[in-house]
Amino acid sequence: MGARQFYTEEFKRKIVELRRSGRTVLELSREYKITTTSIRAWERQIANSGEFGVEANESQGEKELKTLKAENRQLKMENDILKQAALILGRKEK
């Protein structure tokens, strides 16, 4: 298996434009040495959000999960701080 290729956003847009102009996925795959899977994924990404970034193409559920995980981390940290403060205050009162 070869090394993973990284393509610029400009290149991806060019391929999607060529696809929309009537070129087949197979033609583009052979000519530009890209997988058909990549071409189809780029088409979906442009259709969904107009962008290629991972965050731009997350589903609403994925975005919500990411937000909830961040909030959970924040709340755990705040809870730990409050526990430590309670221990310190408890020692001082004795």
Buried (B, 14 or more C-beta within 10 A) or exposed (E): EEEEEEBEEEEBBBBBEBBEEEBEBEEBBEEBEBEEEBBEBBBEBBEEEEEBEEEEBBEEEEEEEEEEEEEEEEEEEEEEEEEEEEEEEEEEEE
